[in-house]
């Protein structure tokens, strides 16, 4: 199954764009290790791109660079058309909070807070009024099928429910880009499929650009494009 959303024209600003992206680490022996060797990537609003590749290929590194969690050795990352290297400190944090939603393999929910409070958090951090933040959180929890679980703490939710809360939280501040790193990697087959349905339903309703790092063939096959990260470069791959 492939839930393709509308592909926008190249004249529209992409949700994220990487230009000649390089990332070099210094190894324990003092030698340089090139993880990314000049990556170019454009993801439009409403487009889903799956990144596949062997463990250690640099997929998570690429995701962190795209989301401005780390800085490249060279090259540019543009979020909503703006070069993040030119944005510093608190302004970068605000930009990241507004433009990018993150979903990881492990949900990282705040255990002492309810599902509603967890989803409200990005809006509150962004300075939005509490009433508007709560309304947005309730809307998203309804969209991910958890309208009846808003008052449950994270520890009272199943693994699949926790991950759906994490997805809702990632979209709380209405980002244009969703970055997901093995979002169903810790879930069983049925729960994974339910989460994938949630992700692609939200892609459609929210017109999200999505980058999905995954080893899950079923999830990758639902994307508009599959790219393999190999030897520091992205290569077109065929659908699973």
C-alpha atoms as an extended CHARMM CRD file, in Angstrom:
* protein
*
       240  EXT
         1         1  UNK       CA              0.0000000000        0.0000000000        0.0000000000  PROA      1               0.0000000000
         2         2  UNK       CA              1.2530000000        3.4820000000       -0.8350000000  PROA      2               0.0000000000
         3         3  UNK       CA             -0.6680000000        6.4600000000        0.5950000000  PROA      3               0.0000000000
         4         4  UNK       CA              0.6540000000        9.1640000000       -1.6560000000  PROA      4               0.0000000000
         5         5  UNK       CA             -0.1840000000       12.7400000000       -0.8000000000  PROA      5               0.0000000000
         6         6  UNK       CA             -0.2620000000       15.6340000000       -3.2250000000  PROA      6               0.0000000000
         7         7  UNK       CA              3.1450000000       16.4580000000       -4.6890000000  PROA      7               0.0000000000
         8         8  UNK       CA              3.7490000000       20.1920000000       -4.7960000000  PROA      8               0.0000000000
         9         9  UNK       CA              5.5640000000       22.0200000000       -7.5550000000  PROA      9               0.0000000000
        10        10  UNK       CA              9.2670000000       22.7410000000       -7.2400000000  PROA      10              0.0000000000
        11        11  UNK       CA              8.5040000000       26.4730000000       -6.9660000000  PROA      11              0.0000000000
        12        12  UNK       CA              7.0700000000       25.9840000000       -3.4550000000  PROA      12              0.0000000000
        13        13  UNK       CA              9.4980000000       26.2120000000       -0.5520000000  PROA      13              0.0000000000
        14        14  UNK       CA             10.2900000000       22.6770000000        0.6500000000  PROA      14              0.0000000000
        15        15  UNK       CA              9.6540000000       21.5960000000        4.2350000000  PROA      15              0.0000000000
        16        16  UNK       CA             13.3820000000       20.8290000000        4.4250000000  PROA      16              0.0000000000
        17        17  UNK       CA             16.2990000000       20.9290000000        2.0230000000  PROA      17              0.0000000000
        18        18  UNK       CA             19.8780000000       19.6970000000        2.4510000000  PROA      18              0.0000000000
        19        19  UNK       CA             22.6130000000       20.9260000000        0.1440000000  PROA      19              0.0000000000
        20        20  UNK       CA             26.0310000000       19.2350000000       -0.0890000000  PROA      20              0.0000000000
        21        21  UNK       CA             25.6840000000       18.0450000000        3.4980000000  PROA      21              0.0000000000
        22        22  UNK       CA             28.8610000000       16.5990000000        5.0310000000  PROA      22              0.0000000000
        23        23  UNK       CA             29.4250000000       15.2560000000        8.5270000000  PROA      23              0.0000000000
        24        24  UNK       CA             32.8620000000       14.1520000000        9.6580000000  PROA      24              0.0000000000
        25        25  UNK       CA             33.6910000000       12.6890000000       13.0520000000  PROA      25              0.0000000000
        26        26  UNK       CA             37.0910000000       12.1940000000       14.6340000000  PROA      26              0.0000000000
        27        27  UNK       CA             37.6660000000        8.5430000000       15.5050000000  PROA      27              0.0000000000
        28        28  UNK       CA             39.3700000000        7.2260000000       18.6100000000  PROA      28              0.0000000000
        29        29  UNK       CA             42.5350000000        6.6350000000       16.6030000000  PROA      29              0.0000000000
        30        30  UNK       CA             42.6020000000       10.2760000000       15.5070000000  PROA      30              0.0000000000
        31        31  UNK       CA             41.4610000000        9.5430000000       11.9750000000  PROA      31              0.0000000000
        32        32  UNK       CA             38.5540000000       11.3140000000       10.3590000000  PROA      32              0.0000000000
        33        33  UNK       CA             35.4030000000        9.2850000000        9.6820000000  PROA      33              0.0000000000
        34        34  UNK       CA             33.1510000000       10.7090000000        6.9740000000  PROA      34              0.0000000000
        35        35  UNK       CA             29.5700000000        9.6860000000        7.7440000000  PROA      35              0.0000000000
        36        36  UNK       CA             27.8730000000       11.9430000000        5.2170000000  PROA      36              0.0000000000
        37        37  UNK       CA             29.8110000000       12.8760000000        2.1190000000  PROA      37              0.0000000000
        38        38  UNK       CA             27.8270000000       15.5670000000        0.3380000000  PROA      38              0.0000000000
        39        39  UNK       CA             24.1350000000       14.6980000000        0.7030000000  PROA      39              0.0000000000
        40        40  UNK       CA             21.4670000000       16.5750000000       -1.2400000000  PROA      40              0.0000000000
        41        41  UNK       CA             17.8290000000       16.1070000000       -0.2610000000  PROA      41              0.0000000000
        42        42  UNK       CA             14.6100000000       18.0250000000       -0.7750000000  PROA      42              0.0000000000
        43        43  UNK       CA             11.3290000000       17.1040000000        0.9030000000  PROA      43              0.0000000000
        44        44  UNK       CA              8.2140000000       19.0780000000       -0.0290000000  PROA      44              0.0000000000
        45        45  UNK       CA              5.1540000000       19.6770000000        2.1050000000  PROA      45              0.0000000000
        46        46  UNK       CA              2.8850000000       16.6540000000        1.8930000000  PROA      46              0.0000000000
        47        47  UNK       CA              5.7270000000       14.3780000000        0.7400000000  PROA      47              0.0000000000
        48        48  UNK       CA              6.9400000000       11.3060000000        2.6170000000  PROA      48              0.0000000000
        49        49  UNK       CA             10.5120000000       10.0870000000        2.1340000000  PROA      49              0.0000000000
        50        50  UNK       CA             11.8530000000        6.8810000000        3.6830000000  PROA      50              0.0000000000
        51        51  UNK       CA             15.5710000000        6.5950000000        4.4530000000  PROA      51              0.0000000000
        52        52  UNK       CA             16.8850000000        3.0390000000        4.6340000000  PROA      52              0.0000000000
        53        53  UNK       CA             20.3430000000        1.5570000000        5.0020000000  PROA      53              0.0000000000
        54        54  UNK       CA             22.4830000000       -0.6380000000        7.2010000000  PROA      54              0.0000000000
        55        55  UNK       CA             23.0310000000        0.0780000000       10.8760000000  PROA      55              0.0000000000
        56        56  UNK       CA             25.7750000000        2.6400000000       11.3320000000  PROA      56              0.0000000000
        57        57  UNK       CA             25.3120000000        4.1120000000        7.8560000000  PROA      57              0.0000000000
        58        58  UNK       CA             24.4990000000        7.5410000000        9.2930000000  PROA      58              0.0000000000
        59        59  UNK       CA             20.7070000000        7.6150000000        9.0090000000  PROA      59              0.0000000000
        60        60  UNK       CA             20.1350000000        9.0320000000       12.4830000000  PROA      60              0.0000000000
        61        61  UNK       CA             22.9700000000       11.5130000000       11.9690000000  PROA      61              0.0000000000
        62        62  UNK       CA             21.2480000000       12.7630000000        8.8300000000  PROA      62              0.0000000000
        63        63  UNK       CA             17.9400000000       13.0920000000       10.6680000000  PROA      63              0.0000000000
        64        64  UNK       CA             19.5690000000       15.0920000000       13.4630000000  PROA      64              0.0000000000
        65        65  UNK       CA             21.1060000000       17.4580000000       10.9250000000  PROA      65              0.0000000000
        66        66  UNK       CA             17.8130000000       17.9060000000        9.0820000000  PROA      66              0.0000000000
        67        67  UNK       CA             16.1150000000       18.7710000000       12.3640000000  PROA      67              0.0000000000
        68        68  UNK       CA             18.8670000000       21.1810000000       13.4850000000  PROA      68              0.0000000000
        69        69  UNK       CA             19.7210000000       19.0370000000       16.4950000000  PROA      69              0.0000000000
        70        70  UNK       CA             23.3190000000       18.9760000000       15.2430000000  PROA      70              0.0000000000
        71        71  UNK       CA             25.3750000000       21.0200000000       12.7920000000  PROA      71              0.0000000000
        72        72  UNK       CA             27.0450000000       19.6800000000        9.6680000000  PROA      72              0.0000000000
        73        73  UNK       CA             30.7830000000       19.8530000000        9.0420000000  PROA      73              0.0000000000
        74        74  UNK       CA             29.8750000000       21.6660000000        5.8290000000  PROA      74              0.0000000000
        75        75  UNK       CA             26.8490000000       22.2150000000        3.6460000000  PROA      75              0.0000000000
        76        76  UNK       CA             23.4610000000       23.7390000000        4.3540000000  PROA      76              0.0000000000
        77        77  UNK       CA             20.1660000000       22.7140000000        5.8950000000  PROA      77              0.0000000000
        78        78  UNK       CA             17.1860000000       24.9070000000        5.0500000000  PROA      78              0.0000000000
        79        79  UNK       CA             14.0220000000       24.7100000000        7.1020000000  PROA      79              0.0000000000
        80        80  UNK       CA             11.0780000000       26.4760000000        5.5030000000  PROA      80              0.0000000000
        81        81  UNK       CA             13.5990000000       28.0940000000        3.1470000000  PROA      81              0.0000000000
        82        82  UNK       CA             15.8730000000       29.4440000000        5.8980000000  PROA      82              0.0000000000
        83        83  UNK       CA             19.4830000000       28.3440000000        6.4270000000  PROA      83              0.0000000000
        84        84  UNK       CA             19.6370000000       27.0630000000       10.0170000000  PROA      84              0.0000000000
        85        85  UNK       CA             23.3820000000       27.7750000000       10.2400000000  PROA      85              0.0000000000
        86        86  UNK       CA             22.4960000000       31.4640000000       10.3280000000  PROA      86              0.0000000000
        87        87  UNK       CA             20.2030000000       30.9970000000       13.3290000000  PROA      87              0.0000000000
        88        88  UNK       CA             21.6820000000       30.8010000000       16.8270000000  PROA      88              0.0000000000
        89        89  UNK       CA             20.7690000000       30.0940000000       20.4330000000  PROA      89              0.0000000000
        90        90  UNK       CA             17.2110000000       30.7130000000       21.5860000000  PROA      90              0.0000000000
        91        91  UNK       CA             16.0730000000       31.7180000000       18.1130000000  PROA      91              0.0000000000
        92        92  UNK       CA             17.2210000000       28.3520000000       16.7440000000  PROA      92              0.0000000000
        93        93  UNK       CA             15.3910000000       26.5320000000       19.5420000000  PROA      93              0.0000000000
        94        94  UNK       CA             12.2050000000       28.4550000000       18.7540000000  PROA      94              0.0000000000
        95        95  UNK       CA             12.5850000000       27.7740000000       15.0430000000  PROA      95              0.0000000000
        96        96  UNK       CA             13.1280000000       24.0600000000       15.6450000000  PROA      96              0.0000000000
        97        97  UNK       CA             10.1520000000       23.8670000000       18.0110000000  PROA      97              0.0000000000
        98        98  UNK       CA              7.9210000000       25.5850000000       15.4640000000  PROA      98              0.0000000000
        99        99  UNK       CA              9.0890000000       23.9670000000       12.2220000000  PROA      99              0.0000000000
       100       100  UNK       CA             10.0290000000       20.4010000000       13.1760000000  PROA      100             0.0000000000
       101       101  UNK       CA              8.3480000000       17.5580000000       15.0090000000  PROA      101             0.0000000000
       102       102  UNK       CA             10.4250000000       14.5850000000       16.1690000000  PROA      102             0.0000000000
       103       103  UNK       CA              9.3370000000       10.9930000000       16.7840000000  PROA      103             0.0000000000
       104       104  UNK       CA             11.9040000000        8.4890000000       18.0310000000  PROA      104             0.0000000000
       105       105  UNK       CA             11.8840000000        4.7350000000       18.5670000000  PROA      105             0.0000000000
       106       106  UNK       CA             11.3210000000        5.2920000000       22.2670000000  PROA      106             0.0000000000
       107       107  UNK       CA              8.5590000000        7.7800000000       23.0270000000  PROA      107             0.0000000000
       108       108  UNK       CA             10.3910000000        9.8280000000       25.7010000000  PROA      108             0.0000000000
       109       109  UNK       CA              7.1100000000       10.8870000000       27.3030000000  PROA      109             0.0000000000
       110       110  UNK       CA              7.1750000000       12.6250000000       30.6690000000  PROA      110             0.0000000000
       111       111  UNK       CA              6.0280000000        9.8000000000       32.9250000000  PROA      111             0.0000000000
       112       112  UNK       CA              4.5010000000       12.0100000000       35.6230000000  PROA      112             0.0000000000
       113       113  UNK       CA              2.2780000000       13.8780000000       33.1510000000  PROA      113             0.0000000000
       114       114  UNK       CA             -0.9440000000       12.8370000000       31.4420000000  PROA      114             0.0000000000
       115       115  UNK       CA             -1.2440000000       12.2350000000       27.7110000000  PROA      115             0.0000000000
       116       116  UNK       CA             -2.9170000000       15.6430000000       27.3720000000  PROA      116             0.0000000000
       117       117  UNK       CA             -0.1640000000       17.4230000000       29.3060000000  PROA      117             0.0000000000
       118       118  UNK       CA              2.5610000000       15.7210000000       27.2770000000  PROA      118             0.0000000000
       119       119  UNK       CA              0.9900000000       16.8410000000       24.0010000000  PROA      119             0.0000000000
       120       120  UNK       CA              0.4240000000       20.3870000000       25.2850000000  PROA      120             0.0000000000
       121       121  UNK       CA              4.0790000000       20.8280000000       26.2330000000  PROA      121             0.0000000000
       122       122  UNK       CA              5.5350000000       22.1010000000       22.9080000000  PROA      122             0.0000000000
       123       123  UNK       CA              2.7780000000       24.7070000000       22.6160000000  PROA      123             0.0000000000
       124       124  UNK       CA              3.3470000000       25.8970000000       26.1640000000  PROA      124             0.0000000000
       125       125  UNK       CA              7.1010000000       26.0820000000       25.5800000000  PROA      125             0.0000000000
       126       126  UNK       CA              6.3670000000       28.1840000000       22.4950000000  PROA      126             0.0000000000
       127       127  UNK       CA              4.4330000000       30.6220000000       24.6740000000  PROA      127             0.0000000000
       128       128  UNK       CA              0.9490000000       29.8410000000       23.4150000000  PROA      128             0.0000000000
       129       129  UNK       CA             -2.0100000000       30.4090000000       25.7480000000  PROA      129             0.0000000000
       130       130  UNK       CA             -2.9110000000       27.4240000000       27.8850000000  PROA      130             0.0000000000
       131       131  UNK       CA             -6.4770000000       27.2120000000       26.5800000000  PROA      131             0.0000000000
       132       132  UNK       CA             -5.3360000000       27.1620000000       22.9440000000  PROA      132             0.0000000000
       133       133  UNK       CA             -2.6100000000       24.6420000000       23.7840000000  PROA      133             0.0000000000
       134       134  UNK       CA             -5.1200000000       22.3360000000       25.4240000000  PROA      134             0.0000000000
       135       135  UNK       CA             -7.5320000000       22.6190000000       22.5030000000  PROA      135             0.0000000000
       136       136  UNK       CA             -4.7560000000       21.7330000000       20.0580000000  PROA      136             0.0000000000
       137       137  UNK       CA             -3.6830000000       18.7680000000       22.2010000000  PROA      137             0.0000000000
       138       138  UNK       CA             -7.2270000000       17.4200000000       22.4240000000  PROA      138             0.0000000000
       139       139  UNK       CA             -7.6340000000       17.7650000000       18.6600000000  PROA      139             0.0000000000
       140       140  UNK       CA             -4.4490000000       15.7970000000       18.0030000000  PROA      140             0.0000000000
       141       141  UNK       CA             -5.2110000000       13.0880000000       20.5460000000  PROA      141             0.0000000000
       142       142  UNK       CA             -8.5550000000       12.6310000000       18.8210000000  PROA      142             0.0000000000
       143       143  UNK       CA             -6.8130000000       12.3700000000       15.4390000000  PROA      143             0.0000000000
       144       144  UNK       CA             -4.4980000000        9.6160000000       16.7300000000  PROA      144             0.0000000000
       145       145  UNK       CA             -7.4370000000        7.7290000000       18.3050000000  PROA      145             0.0000000000
       146       146  UNK       CA             -6.8000000000        8.5480000000       21.9470000000  PROA      146             0.0000000000
       147       147  UNK       CA             -9.6340000000       10.9320000000       22.7970000000  PROA      147             0.0000000000
       148       148  UNK       CA            -10.6110000000        8.6700000000       25.6930000000  PROA      148             0.0000000000
       149       149  UNK       CA             -7.0760000000        8.4710000000       27.1220000000  PROA      149             0.0000000000
       150       150  UNK       CA             -6.2900000000       12.1610000000       27.6520000000  PROA      150             0.0000000000
       151       151  UNK       CA             -6.2010000000       11.9470000000       31.4610000000  PROA      151             0.0000000000
       152       152  UNK       CA             -4.0760000000        8.7770000000       31.6060000000  PROA      152             0.0000000000
       153       153  UNK       CA             -0.4510000000        9.0940000000       32.6160000000  PROA      153             0.0000000000
       154       154  UNK       CA              2.2110000000        7.7040000000       30.3040000000  PROA      154             0.0000000000
       155       155  UNK       CA              2.7360000000        4.6880000000       32.5730000000  PROA      155             0.0000000000
       156       156  UNK       CA             -0.9540000000        3.7700000000       32.2010000000  PROA      156             0.0000000000
       157       157  UNK       CA             -0.7470000000        3.5310000000       28.4100000000  PROA      157             0.0000000000
       158       158  UNK       CA              0.3080000000        0.6200000000       26.2010000000  PROA      158             0.0000000000
       159       159  UNK       CA              3.4460000000        0.8760000000       24.0790000000  PROA      159             0.0000000000
       160       160  UNK       CA              1.4360000000        1.6490000000       20.9540000000  PROA      160             0.0000000000
       161       161  UNK       CA             -0.6260000000        4.2740000000       22.7820000000  PROA      161             0.0000000000
       162       162  UNK       CA              2.5090000000        5.9090000000       24.1450000000  PROA      162             0.0000000000
       163       163  UNK       CA              3.9630000000        6.1400000000       20.6600000000  PROA      163             0.0000000000
       164       164  UNK       CA              0.7590000000        7.6750000000       19.3280000000  PROA      164             0.0000000000
       165       165  UNK       CA              0.9350000000       10.2670000000       22.1000000000  PROA      165             0.0000000000
       166       166  UNK       CA              4.5150000000       10.9500000000       21.0080000000  PROA      166             0.0000000000
       167       167  UNK       CA              3.3020000000       11.5100000000       17.4330000000  PROA      167             0.0000000000
       168       168  UNK       CA              0.6040000000       13.8870000000       18.6510000000  PROA      168             0.0000000000
       169       169  UNK       CA              3.1500000000       15.7500000000       20.7540000000  PROA      169             0.0000000000
       170       170  UNK       CA              5.4690000000       16.0630000000       17.7340000000  PROA      170             0.0000000000
       171       171  UNK       CA              2.6930000000       17.8500000000       15.8290000000  PROA      171             0.0000000000
       172       172  UNK       CA              1.5050000000       20.0340000000       18.6890000000  PROA      172             0.0000000000
       173       173  UNK       CA              3.2030000000       23.2300000000       17.5160000000  PROA      173             0.0000000000
       174       174  UNK       CA              1.9520000000       22.6840000000       13.9290000000  PROA      174             0.0000000000
       175       175  UNK       CA              5.3290000000       21.9630000000       12.3030000000  PROA      175             0.0000000000
       176       176  UNK       CA              5.7580000000       21.6830000000        8.5500000000  PROA      176             0.0000000000
       177       177  UNK       CA              8.1810000000       18.7430000000        8.9070000000  PROA      177             0.0000000000
       178       178  UNK       CA              7.9780000000       15.4650000000       10.8090000000  PROA      178             0.0000000000
       179       179  UNK       CA             11.1890000000       13.4940000000       11.3730000000  PROA      179             0.0000000000
       180       180  UNK       CA             10.7300000000        9.9370000000       12.5950000000  PROA      180             0.0000000000
       181       181  UNK       CA             13.6000000000        7.6360000000       13.6180000000  PROA      181             0.0000000000
       182       182  UNK       CA             12.4410000000        3.9980000000       13.6850000000  PROA      182             0.0000000000
       183       183  UNK       CA              9.0120000000        5.0950000000       14.9720000000  PROA      183             0.0000000000
       184       184  UNK       CA              7.6360000000        1.5410000000       15.0740000000  PROA      184             0.0000000000
       185       185  UNK       CA             10.9080000000       -0.2360000000       15.8560000000  PROA      185             0.0000000000
       186       186  UNK       CA              9.8090000000       -1.0890000000       19.3880000000  PROA      186             0.0000000000
       187       187  UNK       CA              6.2910000000       -2.2940000000       18.5040000000  PROA      187             0.0000000000
       188       188  UNK       CA              4.7290000000       -5.5820000000       17.4260000000  PROA      188             0.0000000000
       189       189  UNK       CA              3.4590000000       -6.0660000000       13.8720000000  PROA      189             0.0000000000
       190       190  UNK       CA             -0.1950000000       -5.1560000000       14.4470000000  PROA      190             0.0000000000
       191       191  UNK       CA              0.5980000000       -2.1180000000       16.5920000000  PROA      191             0.0000000000
       192       192  UNK       CA              3.1970000000       -1.0130000000       14.0330000000  PROA      192             0.0000000000
       193       193  UNK       CA              0.6010000000       -1.0990000000       11.2550000000  PROA      193             0.0000000000
       194       194  UNK       CA             -1.8070000000        0.9510000000       13.3770000000  PROA      194             0.0000000000
       195       195  UNK       CA              0.9190000000        3.5400000000       13.9910000000  PROA      195             0.0000000000
       196       196  UNK       CA              1.7950000000        3.6740000000       10.2910000000  PROA      196             0.0000000000
       197       197  UNK       CA             -1.8740000000        4.3560000000        9.4990000000  PROA      197             0.0000000000
       198       198  UNK       CA             -1.8300000000        7.1940000000       12.0210000000  PROA      198             0.0000000000
       199       199  UNK       CA              1.3400000000        8.7100000000       10.5380000000  PROA      199             0.0000000000
       200       200  UNK       CA              0.0890000000        8.6780000000        6.9620000000  PROA      200             0.0000000000
       201       201  UNK       CA             -3.3630000000        9.8610000000        7.9550000000  PROA      201             0.0000000000
       202       202  UNK       CA             -1.7520000000       12.8600000000        9.6450000000  PROA      202             0.0000000000
       203       203  UNK       CA              0.5420000000       13.4160000000        6.6570000000  PROA      203             0.0000000000
       204       204  UNK       CA             -2.5950000000       13.7980000000        4.5630000000  PROA      204             0.0000000000
       205       205  UNK       CA             -4.6380000000       15.9320000000        6.9650000000  PROA      205             0.0000000000
       206       206  UNK       CA             -1.7760000000       18.1900000000        8.1000000000  PROA      206             0.0000000000
       207       207  UNK       CA              0.0700000000       18.4010000000        4.7110000000  PROA      207             0.0000000000
       208       208  UNK       CA              3.2740000000       17.3300000000        6.4450000000  PROA      208             0.0000000000
       209       209  UNK       CA              6.6410000000       16.7540000000        4.9230000000  PROA      209             0.0000000000
       210       210  UNK       CA              7.9120000000       13.5120000000        6.4810000000  PROA      210             0.0000000000
       211       211  UNK       CA             11.3150000000       11.8610000000        6.6420000000  PROA      211             0.0000000000
       212       212  UNK       CA             11.1460000000        8.3260000000        8.0250000000  PROA      212             0.0000000000
       213       213  UNK       CA             14.2800000000        6.4310000000        9.0010000000  PROA      213             0.0000000000
       214       214  UNK       CA             13.2700000000        2.7910000000        9.1510000000  PROA      214             0.0000000000
       215       215  UNK       CA             14.2120000000       -0.8360000000        8.7520000000  PROA      215             0.0000000000
       216       216  UNK       CA             10.5150000000       -1.6900000000        8.3550000000  PROA      216             0.0000000000
       217       217  UNK       CA              9.8160000000       -2.6160000000        4.7200000000  PROA      217             0.0000000000
       218       218  UNK       CA              6.0670000000       -2.0560000000        5.0750000000  PROA      218             0.0000000000
       219       219  UNK       CA              6.5540000000        1.4810000000        6.3930000000  PROA      219             0.0000000000
       220       220  UNK       CA              9.1480000000        2.3220000000        3.7350000000  PROA      220             0.0000000000
       221       221  UNK       CA              6.8380000000        1.0630000000        0.9670000000  PROA      221             0.0000000000
       222       222  UNK       CA              4.1760000000        3.6060000000        1.9370000000  PROA      222             0.0000000000
       223       223  UNK       CA              6.5040000000        6.5440000000        1.2770000000  PROA      223             0.0000000000
       224       224  UNK       CA              6.5800000000        8.5130000000       -1.9660000000  PROA      224             0.0000000000
       225       225  UNK       CA             10.3070000000        7.8480000000       -2.2900000000  PROA      225             0.0000000000
       226       226  UNK       CA             12.7340000000        5.3890000000       -0.7400000000  PROA      226             0.0000000000
       227       227  UNK       CA             16.3580000000        6.5020000000       -0.4780000000  PROA      227             0.0000000000
       228       228  UNK       CA             19.1990000000        4.2860000000        0.6820000000  PROA      228             0.0000000000
       229       229  UNK       CA             22.0500000000        5.8540000000        2.6300000000  PROA      229             0.0000000000
       230       230  UNK       CA             25.1980000000        4.0190000000        1.5740000000  PROA      230             0.0000000000
       231       231  UNK       CA             28.8460000000        5.0800000000        1.7250000000  PROA      231             0.0000000000
       232       232  UNK       CA             27.8460000000        8.5580000000        2.8550000000  PROA      232             0.0000000000
       233       233  UNK       CA             25.5210000000        9.1760000000       -0.1000000000  PROA      233             0.0000000000
       234       234  UNK       CA             21.7960000000        8.8780000000       -0.7650000000  PROA      234             0.0000000000
       235       235  UNK       CA             20.7770000000        6.5560000000       -3.5980000000  PROA      235             0.0000000000
       236       236  UNK       CA             17.3420000000        6.0600000000       -5.1390000000  PROA      236             0.0000000000
       237       237  UNK       CA             15.8120000000        2.7320000000       -4.1980000000  PROA      237             0.0000000000
       238       238  UNK       CA             12.8250000000        0.8530000000       -5.5380000000  PROA      238             0.0000000000
       239       239  UNK       CA              9.6810000000        0.4300000000       -3.4620000000  PROA      239             0.0000000000
       240       240  UNK       CA              9.4470000000       -2.6780000000       -1.3310000000  PROA      240             0.0000000000
